Amino acid sequence: MKSLQLILSNPRYFGTAWVFTSINIWFGTWAIYIPTVKEKLGIDKADLGIALFCLSLGVFTIIPMASKLINRIGVGRASWIGVIFVSATAMLPLMAPNYYLLMAALYLFGAGNGFIDIAINTLVTEIEKEDKQNFMSAAHGFFSLGGILVGLGSFLIPVIGSPVLHMGITVVLVFIINLYFRKHYIHIVAAPVEKEPFSFKLFKPLLLLGIIGFVSFGSEGAIIDWSGLYLKEMTMAPELLIGAGFLAFSTTMTLGRFLGDGISARIGSIKLVGLGALIAACGYFLVLTQQTTWSIIGFALNGLGFSVIVPELFRIGGNVKGVDSSQGVAFIAGFGYIGFLLGPVILGFIAESASLNYSFMLLLCMALLVFGITFFLRRRGR
C-alpha cells in the first residue's frame, strides 16, 4: 500500500493517477448510456456493433503515430492535451443526431482514449525512472476506482434525466480536477534514450511482451463479458449470484493493483507477471470445477492475478533498452487492445461451436503460456 499512500500524499503522483480515473469515468459514463443511444437513434444490434467498431478503429488509428506525437510535444504536455481532447469528444456520441454522426463521434472519442492511454502510461514510466518510485500498479488501481465512481454515479440517472447533461456535469467536474493538478506533470519530458538499430534481438522481448498483453487484455475482456453467463449456464448459479463472479473479479483486481508496486519492488516485474499468471491459472482451475462457490472464488483469483500483469507490462515496455518509452508502451497497448477486442469474440465462437467450458479451458492454457514466457524473459535478462 506504500504506492497508494504516495499517490494520496503527493500531487505529482495524484495528478497522473487521476488521469487514469478520468479515462474510466469518461468511457464508463458513455457505456451506461449505450442502450439509450441505440433506442434514441432506432438502430439494431448490428448497426450498434459497427458504430462501436468505429470507436476501436479510432484507437488503432492513433496507436502507430502516438509515440512520435508524445516525443515531439513532451509526455507531460501530451497527457494534458489528451485530457482536453477526450473532455471535448466525450459528449459527442450522446449528442449525435443520427447514426453516421454517431460513428464519427465514436471514432474521435476512441482516438482520444487511445492517445491518452499511451501518453499517461508513458508519463508514469518516466516519473518512476526520474523519482525511483514505483506506482504504476496503484495508478491502474485508480483506473478501477473510476469504474466504481461511474457505478455510483449511475444512481443519479433518474434524477438528472438527461444523458447529455449527465455527461456534461461529469466532464466538467473531471476536467476541473485535472486542470488543478496538470501543473505538477505538464513540464515532464521523456528522458533521452540511446536508440539501437532495429534487430530481431531488440524486437523479440517486445514481441513476447505484446503476446502477454494480448492474452491478458483478452482474458480481462472475456471475464467481463462471459463470467455471468458461465455462472448461469455452467454452474447453474441462482439469479442472485450471476453477477458475483464479475464483482469478485473487479474487487480483487482493484486490491491487487494497490498492492502490486510493493511486491514488484521486492521481486521484480517479470517475476510478478509470472506470479500473476500462475494465480490466474489457479483461478481458472477453480472456475472449471463448475461449482458456483468455487467458480466465484476462481474469478476472484483471476482478478488478483491479472491485476498486476498489465501495469507491469507497461512498466517493462517503457524500460526496454534501446527503445523510447512511448514506443514500448504503444507497442504493448496495440497488442493489448487487439486482445481485448478479439478475445471475447473468439471465446464466443468456441462457446457457440462447442461449449463455454472449452472457452475457459483455452483461457487456462493462455495463462499457463504467459507463465512459461516469463521464464524465457528472465533467462534472457529482460
C-alpha positions as CSV (number, residue, x, y, z in Angstrom):
1,M,0.0,0.0,0.0
2,K,3.1,2.3,0.0
3,S,2.4,3.4,-3.5
4,L,-1.2,4.2,-2.7
5,Q,0.0,6.4,0.2
6,L,2.5,8.0,-2.1
7,I,-0.2,8.9,-4.6
8,L,-2.6,10.3,-1.9
9,S,0.1,12.4,-0.3
10,N,1.9,13.9,-3.3
11,P,0.1,15.9,-6.0
12,R,2.8,15.0,-8.5
13,Y,1.6,11.4,-8.3
14,F,-2.1,12.0,-7.7
15,G,-2.3,14.2,-10.8
16,T,-1.2,11.4,-13.0
17,A,-3.3,8.8,-11.1
18,W,-6.4,11.0,-11.5
19,V,-6.0,10.9,-15.3
20,F,-6.3,7.1,-15.1
21,T,-9.5,7.6,-13.1
22,S,-10.7,10.1,-15.6
23,I,-10.3,7.7,-18.5
24,N,-12.6,5.1,-16.9
25,I,-15.1,7.8,-15.8
26,W,-15.4,9.2,-19.4
27,F,-15.7,5.8,-21.0
28,G,-17.9,4.2,-18.3
29,T,-20.4,7.1,-18.4
30,W,-20.7,6.7,-22.2
31,A,-21.1,2.9,-21.8
32,I,-24.0,3.1,-19.4
33,Y,-25.9,5.1,-22.0
34,I,-25.3,2.8,-24.9
35,P,-28.8,1.2,-24.7
36,T,-30.3,4.7,-24.6
37,V,-28.4,5.8,-27.7
38,K,-29.4,2.6,-29.5
39,E,-33.1,3.3,-28.7
40,K,-32.8,7.1,-29.5
41,L,-31.4,6.5,-33.0
42,G,-33.5,3.5,-33.7
43,I,-30.6,1.2,-34.7
44,D,-30.3,-2.5,-34.4
45,K,-27.6,-4.6,-32.7
46,A,-25.7,-5.0,-35.9
47,D,-25.6,-1.2,-36.5
48,L,-24.5,-0.7,-32.9
49,G,-21.7,-3.2,-33.4
50,I,-20.4,-1.3,-36.4
51,A,-20.6,2.0,-34.5
52,L,-18.7,0.5,-31.6
53,F,-16.1,-0.8,-34.1
54,C,-15.6,2.9,-35.2
55,L,-14.5,3.6,-31.6
56,S,-12.0,0.7,-31.8
57,L,-10.9,2.0,-35.2
58,G,-10.1,5.4,-33.6
59,V,-7.9,3.7,-31.1
60,F,-6.0,1.7,-33.7
61,T,-5.6,4.7,-35.9
62,I,-3.8,6.7,-33.3
63,I,-1.5,4.0,-31.9
64,P,1.1,4.0,-34.8
65,M,1.6,7.8,-34.5
66,A,1.1,8.3,-30.8
67,S,4.7,7.7,-29.7
68,K,6.0,10.3,-32.3
69,L,3.5,12.9,-31.2
70,I,4.3,12.3,-27.5
71,N,8.0,12.6,-28.0
72,R,7.6,15.7,-30.1
73,I,5.4,17.7,-27.7
74,G,6.6,16.2,-24.4
75,V,4.9,13.4,-22.5
76,G,3.5,15.7,-19.8
77,R,2.0,18.1,-22.3
78,A,0.7,15.2,-24.4
79,S,-1.1,13.8,-21.4
80,W,-2.7,17.2,-20.7
81,I,-3.7,17.6,-24.4
82,G,-5.2,14.1,-24.2
83,V,-7.3,15.3,-21.3
84,I,-8.6,18.3,-23.2
85,F,-9.3,16.2,-26.4
86,V,-11.2,13.5,-24.6
87,S,-13.1,16.0,-22.5
88,A,-14.2,17.7,-25.7
89,T,-15.2,14.5,-27.5
90,A,-16.8,12.6,-24.6
91,M,-20.2,14.3,-25.1
92,L,-20.3,13.9,-28.9
93,P,-21.6,10.3,-29.1
94,L,-24.5,11.2,-26.7
95,M,-25.3,14.4,-28.8
96,A,-25.2,12.6,-32.2
97,P,-28.5,13.3,-34.0
98,N,-28.1,10.4,-36.5
99,Y,-26.2,7.1,-37.0
100,Y,-23.5,8.5,-39.2
101,L,-22.5,11.3,-36.8
102,L,-22.5,8.7,-34.0
103,M,-19.9,6.7,-35.9
104,A,-17.8,9.8,-36.5
105,A,-18.2,10.8,-32.8
106,L,-17.1,7.4,-31.6
107,Y,-14.1,7.4,-33.9
108,L,-12.9,10.7,-32.4
109,F,-13.7,9.5,-28.9
110,G,-11.7,6.3,-29.5
111,A,-8.7,8.1,-30.9
112,G,-8.6,10.4,-27.9
113,N,-8.8,7.5,-25.5
114,G,-6.1,5.6,-27.3
115,F,-3.8,8.6,-27.3
116,I,-4.2,9.5,-23.6
117,D,-3.9,5.8,-22.6
118,I,-0.4,5.6,-24.2
119,A,0.6,9.1,-23.0
120,I,-0.3,8.6,-19.4
121,N,1.3,5.2,-19.1
122,T,4.5,6.7,-20.6
123,L,4.3,9.6,-18.2
124,V,4.1,7.2,-15.2
125,T,7.1,5.3,-16.6
126,E,9.1,8.5,-16.9
127,I,8.2,9.7,-13.4
128,E,9.1,6.2,-12.0
129,K,12.5,6.5,-13.7
130,E,13.1,10.1,-12.5
131,D,12.0,9.6,-8.9
132,K,12.9,6.0,-8.5
133,Q,9.4,5.3,-7.1
134,N,7.1,2.5,-8.2
135,F,3.4,3.5,-8.5
136,M,2.3,2.2,-12.0
137,S,0.2,-0.6,-10.5
138,A,-1.5,1.7,-8.0
139,A,-2.2,4.2,-10.8
140,H,-4.0,1.4,-12.7
141,G,-5.9,0.8,-9.4
142,F,-7.2,4.4,-9.8
143,F,-8.5,3.4,-13.2
144,S,-10.5,0.6,-11.5
145,L,-11.8,3.2,-9.0
146,G,-13.1,5.2,-11.9
147,G,-15.4,2.4,-12.7
148,I,-16.7,2.3,-9.2
149,L,-17.4,6.1,-9.4
150,V,-19.3,5.5,-12.6
151,G,-21.4,2.8,-10.9
152,L,-22.2,5.2,-8.0
153,G,-23.0,8.0,-10.5
154,S,-25.4,5.7,-12.3
155,F,-27.8,6.1,-9.4
156,L,-28.2,9.8,-10.5
157,I,-29.6,8.8,-13.9
158,P,-33.3,9.1,-12.9
159,V,-32.5,12.4,-11.0
160,I,-30.6,14.1,-13.8
161,G,-32.9,12.7,-16.6
162,S,-30.6,13.6,-19.5
163,P,-27.6,11.6,-20.8
164,V,-26.0,14.8,-22.3
165,L,-26.5,16.7,-19.0
166,H,-25.1,13.7,-17.0
167,M,-22.0,13.5,-19.2
168,G,-21.7,17.3,-19.2
169,I,-21.6,17.5,-15.4
170,T,-19.2,14.6,-15.3
171,V,-16.8,16.1,-17.9
172,V,-16.8,19.5,-16.1
173,L,-16.1,18.0,-12.7
174,V,-13.4,15.7,-14.0
175,F,-11.8,18.4,-16.1
176,I,-11.6,20.9,-13.2
177,I,-9.7,18.4,-11.1
178,N,-7.3,17.7,-14.0
179,L,-6.9,21.4,-14.6
180,Y,-5.8,21.9,-11.0
181,F,-3.2,19.1,-11.0
182,R,-1.8,19.5,-14.5
183,K,0.9,21.9,-13.3
184,H,2.6,19.0,-11.4
185,Y,3.3,16.9,-14.6
186,I,2.9,19.1,-17.7
187,H,6.6,20.0,-17.8
188,I,7.8,16.4,-17.9
189,V,9.6,15.2,-21.0
190,A,10.9,11.7,-21.7
191,A,14.5,11.1,-20.8
192,P,16.7,10.6,-24.0
193,V,17.2,7.0,-25.0
194,E,20.3,5.7,-26.8
195,K,18.5,4.1,-29.7
196,E,19.7,0.9,-31.3
197,P,19.2,-0.1,-34.9
198,F,16.3,-2.4,-35.5
199,S,17.2,-6.1,-34.9
200,F,15.3,-9.2,-34.1
201,K,17.2,-9.3,-30.8
202,L,15.7,-5.9,-29.9
203,F,12.3,-6.8,-31.2
204,K,11.9,-10.2,-29.6
205,P,11.4,-9.1,-26.0
206,L,8.8,-6.6,-27.2
207,L,7.0,-9.3,-29.2
208,L,6.9,-11.6,-26.2
209,L,5.6,-8.7,-24.0
210,G,3.0,-8.0,-26.8
211,I,1.8,-11.6,-26.6
212,I,1.4,-11.4,-22.9
213,G,-0.5,-8.1,-23.4
214,F,-2.8,-9.8,-26.0
215,V,-3.6,-12.7,-23.6
216,S,-4.0,-10.5,-20.5
217,F,-6.2,-7.9,-22.1
218,G,-8.2,-10.6,-23.9
219,S,-8.7,-12.5,-20.7
220,E,-9.9,-9.4,-18.9
221,G,-12.4,-8.7,-21.7
222,A,-13.6,-12.3,-21.7
223,I,-14.2,-12.4,-18.0
224,I,-16.1,-9.1,-18.1
225,D,-18.3,-10.4,-21.0
226,W,-18.7,-14.1,-20.1
227,S,-18.4,-14.6,-16.4
228,G,-22.1,-14.0,-15.7
229,L,-23.2,-16.4,-18.5
230,Y,-20.7,-19.0,-17.3
231,L,-22.1,-18.9,-13.8
232,K,-25.7,-19.1,-15.1
233,E,-25.2,-21.9,-17.7
234,M,-22.3,-24.0,-16.5
235,T,-22.7,-23.8,-12.7
236,M,-26.5,-23.3,-12.6
237,A,-26.0,-20.4,-10.2
238,P,-29.1,-18.7,-8.8
239,E,-30.0,-15.3,-10.4
240,L,-28.8,-13.6,-7.2
241,L,-25.2,-14.8,-7.8
242,I,-24.9,-14.4,-11.6
243,G,-23.1,-11.1,-11.2
244,A,-20.9,-12.3,-8.3
245,G,-18.1,-13.5,-10.5
246,F,-17.6,-10.1,-12.1
247,L,-17.9,-8.4,-8.7
248,A,-15.3,-10.7,-7.2
249,F,-13.0,-10.2,-10.2
250,S,-13.3,-6.4,-10.0
251,T,-12.8,-6.2,-6.3
252,T,-9.6,-8.3,-6.3
253,M,-8.4,-6.5,-9.4
254,T,-8.6,-3.2,-7.6
255,L,-7.0,-4.6,-4.4
256,G,-4.2,-6.3,-6.3
257,R,-3.2,-3.1,-8.1
258,F,-2.8,-1.2,-4.9
259,L,-0.6,-4.0,-3.6
260,G,1.4,-4.6,-6.8
261,D,4.0,-1.9,-6.7
262,G,5.4,-3.0,-3.3
263,I,5.6,-6.6,-4.5
264,S,7.2,-5.6,-7.8
265,A,9.9,-3.6,-5.9
266,R,10.8,-6.8,-4.0
267,I,10.8,-9.5,-6.6
268,G,10.9,-7.6,-9.9
269,S,8.4,-7.0,-12.7
270,I,9.0,-10.2,-14.7
271,K,8.7,-12.5,-11.7
272,L,5.5,-10.6,-10.7
273,V,4.0,-11.2,-14.1
274,G,4.8,-14.9,-13.8
275,L,3.2,-15.0,-10.3
276,G,0.1,-13.2,-11.5
277,A,-0.2,-15.7,-14.4
278,L,0.1,-18.6,-12.0
279,I,-2.5,-17.2,-9.7
280,A,-4.8,-16.6,-12.7
281,A,-4.3,-20.2,-13.9
282,C,-5.2,-21.5,-10.4
283,G,-8.4,-19.3,-10.7
284,Y,-9.3,-20.9,-14.0
285,F,-8.9,-24.4,-12.4
286,L,-11.5,-23.4,-9.8
287,V,-13.8,-21.8,-12.4
288,L,-13.7,-25.1,-14.4
289,T,-15.0,-27.1,-11.4
290,Q,-18.4,-25.8,-12.4
291,Q,-19.4,-25.4,-8.8
292,T,-20.8,-22.0,-8.1
293,T,-18.9,-21.1,-5.0
294,W,-15.6,-22.4,-6.3
295,S,-16.1,-20.7,-9.6
296,I,-16.7,-17.3,-7.9
297,I,-13.6,-17.8,-5.9
298,G,-11.8,-18.7,-9.1
299,F,-12.9,-15.4,-10.7
300,A,-11.6,-13.6,-7.6
301,L,-8.2,-15.3,-8.2
302,N,-8.4,-14.3,-11.9
303,G,-8.8,-10.7,-10.9
304,L,-5.9,-10.9,-8.4
305,G,-3.6,-12.5,-10.9
306,F,-4.4,-10.2,-13.9
307,S,-4.4,-7.1,-11.7
308,V,-0.6,-6.9,-11.7
309,I,0.2,-8.1,-15.2
310,V,-1.0,-5.2,-17.3
311,P,0.7,-2.4,-15.1
312,E,3.9,-4.4,-15.0
313,L,3.8,-4.9,-18.8
314,F,3.7,-1.1,-19.3
315,R,6.5,-0.7,-16.8
316,I,8.7,-3.3,-18.5
317,G,7.8,-2.0,-22.0
318,G,8.7,1.6,-21.0
319,N,12.2,0.4,-20.0
320,V,13.2,-1.8,-22.9
321,K,16.8,-1.0,-23.7
322,G,17.2,0.9,-27.0
323,V,13.5,1.8,-27.4
324,D,11.7,5.0,-26.5
325,S,9.4,4.5,-23.5
326,S,6.4,5.8,-25.6
327,Q,7.2,3.3,-28.4
328,G,7.4,0.4,-25.9
329,V,4.1,1.4,-24.3
330,A,2.4,1.9,-27.6
331,F,3.5,-1.5,-28.9
332,I,2.1,-3.3,-25.8
333,A,-1.1,-1.2,-25.9
334,G,-1.6,-2.1,-29.5
335,F,-1.4,-5.9,-28.9
336,G,-3.4,-5.4,-25.7
337,Y,-6.3,-3.7,-27.4
338,I,-6.4,-6.3,-30.2
339,G,-6.7,-9.0,-27.5
340,F,-9.4,-7.1,-25.6
341,L,-11.5,-6.7,-28.7
342,L,-10.9,-10.2,-30.3
343,G,-10.7,-12.3,-27.1
344,P,-14.4,-12.2,-26.2
345,V,-15.3,-12.8,-29.9
346,I,-13.0,-15.8,-30.2
347,L,-14.4,-17.3,-27.0
348,G,-17.9,-16.6,-28.1
349,F,-17.3,-18.6,-31.3
350,I,-15.8,-21.5,-29.3
351,A,-18.8,-21.4,-26.9
352,E,-21.3,-21.4,-29.7
353,S,-19.4,-24.3,-31.6
354,A,-18.6,-26.4,-28.6
355,S,-19.1,-25.2,-25.0
356,L,-18.4,-22.2,-22.8
357,N,-16.4,-24.6,-20.7
358,Y,-14.0,-25.1,-23.6
359,S,-13.6,-21.3,-23.8
360,F,-12.4,-21.2,-20.3
361,M,-10.1,-24.1,-20.9
362,L,-8.5,-22.0,-23.6
363,L,-8.1,-19.1,-21.1
364,L,-6.4,-21.5,-18.7
365,C,-3.9,-22.6,-21.4
366,M,-3.2,-18.9,-22.2
367,A,-2.5,-18.1,-18.6
368,L,0.0,-21.0,-18.5
369,L,1.5,-19.8,-21.7
370,V,2.2,-16.4,-20.1
371,F,3.7,-18.2,-17.1
372,G,6.0,-20.0,-19.5
373,I,7.0,-16.9,-21.4
374,T,8.2,-15.2,-18.2
375,F,10.7,-18.0,-17.7
376,F,12.1,-17.2,-21.1
377,L,12.2,-13.5,-20.4
378,R,14.0,-14.0,-17.1
379,R,16.6,-16.2,-18.8
380,R,17.2,-13.5,-21.4
381,G,17.5,-10.9,-18.7
382,R,14.7,-8.7,-19.9
